[in-house]
Amino acid sequence: MIKNVGIIGSGTMGSGIAQVAAAAGCLVTLFDVDQQALDSAKQSLEKITNRLVEKGRISSQEKDALQNNIRYVNSLKELAHSDLTIEAIVENIEVKKKVFQELEGYVSDTCIIASNTSSLSIASIASVLKNPSRCIGIHFFNPAPLMKLVEVIPAIQTSKQVLATSQTTIENWKKVVAVAKDTPGFIVNRVARPFYGEALRIYEEGIADFATIDHAVKSVGGFKMGPFQLMDFIGNDVNYTVTQTVFEAFYNDPRYKPSFTQKRFAEAGYLGRKSGKGFYDYSQGAILPVPENNPVLLNSILERILVMLINEAADALFLNIASAKDIDAAMTKGVNYPKGLLAWADEKSIDWCVKQIDTLYNHYHEDRYRCSALLRTMSLKNETFF
Ligand SMILES: NC(=O)c1ccc[n+]([C@@H]2O[C@H](COP(=O)([O-])OP(=O)(O)OC[C@H]3O[C@@H](n4cnc5c(N)ncnc54)[C@H](O)[C@@H]3O)[C@@H](O)[C@H]2O)c1
């Protein structure tokens, strides 16, 4: 039973994870090297929990209990009594390795040492520990208190016991767990790449503008946000870097190739909402672009993006990155897709998916449009995912 939880890094993710663990009744010790970061984490938690009381989501006793469950510390040694530690510091493998080595010197032999990394190899982080079998990836999504999904990533060194305890603990924190193989992007950041990449490609080819592509994805596909709205929301700098990292980690597989359009937007400082301008203009009084309303065009845009997403999800299953159930849960609970991609493939028919991707491949002759072998086999055998 995990009771004492140590969190390393009190930034966006660390403070959110601390809130989740404290709300579930754990005693949390939140550590940061930067006193200012600790102070602002404390202030922001007070603000958030006060608002939850105002909205009637929690009682003022629950708020007090939640706040009292978190201790803010500026020394790593204070995490000595932890049953589980989750690291959420800067995304730099050397810095993380140093912190993990130091931490192992303080905690008990049974303490689980986890990382919230979005892109680094868990096997590599674990390798610096004397006991690497206690290391695991526990990947929350932003904002951690609101997003239901947590990817749990055992490294090749991780023990079965550590995986089982991590999974049960996160489920007790009222989250949905998807277990993923220790590969670049895990599930969500891998499977979601075509949502951005194919939308950018459609724009680059001059097939449609940002507003029309977003409109197609929302009105025909039922997505809450279009790809360009979402890239503006995430930040073009951040989203471009994730794509580039995944692309390089997959030895430059053209399926994940980053886009010059997004690179230029990032370079120009058109980062999105946070800079006031991205693919859209967020200044006051800005005139919103009007999308084209041609149903045939809208449908073809949605189908092209959707089939590329399905292909990616199918390939993740083919390569045993996660189970079909977890891949679909990851996309619906982690990035709010309207449907699981594999369930969507069943609905459209596997045969339809193969034909759509083959049509793209036959037209472009680019490896980017190669159909997953799993889809092809399933189509021949008339199989479905569920
Ligand atoms: N922001 C996201 O959307 C998101 C989502 C999922 C995962 N992640 C991952 O979570 C981790 C943290 O990201 P973030 O967005 O919360 O970053 P952040 O910049 O908001 O916070 C990082 C915190 O770590 C602290 N820190 C840096 N080095 C430290 C050290 N050596 N010891 C202790 N504290 C240290 C900093 O002072 C800062 O407060 C990264 O690995 C990132 O990839 C981020």
The ligand as a MOL file (V3000), in Angstrom:
LIG
                    3D

  0  0  0     0  0            999 V3000
M  V30 BEGIN CTAB
M  V30 COUNTS 44 48 0 0 0
M  V30 BEGIN ATOM
M  V30 1 N 4.0830 20.0900 -19.3820 0
M  V30 2 C 3.4850 19.0430 -19.9330 0
M  V30 3 O 2.5050 19.1760 -20.6720 0
M  V30 4 C 3.9900 17.6590 -19.6210 0
M  V30 5 C 3.1170 16.5640 -19.7840 0
M  V30 6 C 3.5500 15.2820 -19.4380 0
M  V30 7 C 4.8550 15.0920 -18.9910 0
M  V30 8 N 5.6970 16.1740 -18.8570 0 CHG=1
M  V30 9 C 7.0470 15.9160 -18.3380 0
M  V30 10 O 7.0740 16.2810 -16.9550 0
M  V30 11 C 8.3570 16.7950 -16.6070 0
M  V30 12 C 8.2080 18.1840 -16.0150 0
M  V30 13 O 7.5720 19.0340 -16.9240 0
M  V30 14 P 6.8540 20.3890 -16.4730 0
M  V30 15 O 6.1120 20.8880 -17.6600 0
M  V30 16 O 6.1460 20.1850 -15.1800 0 CHG=-1
M  V30 17 O 8.1320 21.3170 -16.2270 0
M  V30 18 P 8.2220 22.6870 -15.4220 0
M  V30 19 O 9.2970 23.4670 -16.0610 0
M  V30 20 O 6.8730 23.3150 -15.2590 0
M  V30 21 O 8.7150 22.2440 -13.9570 0
M  V30 22 C 9.9430 21.6300 -13.6950 0
M  V30 23 C 10.3240 21.9140 -12.2590 0
M  V30 24 O 11.4620 21.1180 -11.9330 0
M  V30 25 C 12.3340 21.8860 -11.1660 0
M  V30 26 N 13.6790 21.3160 -11.2680 0
M  V30 27 C 14.5180 21.3810 -12.3210 0
M  V30 28 N 15.6460 20.6950 -12.0560 0
M  V30 29 C 15.4870 20.1620 -10.8170 0
M  V30 30 C 16.2860 19.3370 -9.9890 0
M  V30 31 N 17.4910 18.9330 -10.3870 0
M  V30 32 N 15.7880 18.9800 -8.7940 0
M  V30 33 C 14.5730 19.4000 -8.3940 0
M  V30 34 N 13.7810 20.1990 -9.1180 0
M  V30 35 C 14.2340 20.5610 -10.3230 0
M  V30 36 C 12.2350 23.3070 -11.6810 0
M  V30 37 O 12.6210 24.2490 -10.7110 0
M  V30 38 C 10.7320 23.3810 -12.0130 0
M  V30 39 O 9.9900 23.8880 -10.9390 0
M  V30 40 C 9.2040 16.7210 -17.8770 0
M  V30 41 O 9.9140 15.5050 -17.8560 0
M  V30 42 C 8.1670 16.7130 -18.9880 0
M  V30 43 O 8.6020 16.0800 -20.1510 0
M  V30 44 C 5.2890 17.4360 -19.1530 0
M  V30 END ATOM
M  V30 BEGIN BOND
M  V30 1 1 1 2
M  V30 2 2 2 3
M  V30 3 1 2 4
M  V30 4 1 4 5
M  V30 5 2 4 44
M  V30 6 2 5 6
M  V30 7 1 6 7
M  V30 8 2 7 8
M  V30 9 1 8 9
M  V30 10 1 8 44
M  V30 11 1 9 10
M  V30 12 1 9 42
M  V30 13 1 10 11
M  V30 14 1 11 12
M  V30 15 1 11 40
M  V30 16 1 12 13
M  V30 17 1 13 14
M  V30 18 2 14 15
M  V30 19 1 14 16
M  V30 20 1 14 17
M  V30 21 1 17 18
M  V30 22 2 18 19
M  V30 23 1 18 20
M  V30 24 1 18 21
M  V30 25 1 21 22
M  V30 26 1 22 23
M  V30 27 1 23 24
M  V30 28 1 23 38
M  V30 29 1 24 25
M  V30 30 1 25 26
M  V30 31 1 25 36
M  V30 32 1 26 27
M  V30 33 1 26 35
M  V30 34 2 27 28
M  V30 35 1 28 29
M  V30 36 1 29 30
M  V30 37 2 29 35
M  V30 38 1 30 31
M  V30 39 2 30 32
M  V30 40 1 32 33
M  V30 41 2 33 34
M  V30 42 1 34 35
M  V30 43 1 36 37
M  V30 44 1 36 38
M  V30 45 1 38 39
M  V30 46 1 40 41
M  V30 47 1 40 42
M  V30 48 1 42 43
M  V30 END BOND
M  V30 END CTAB
M  END
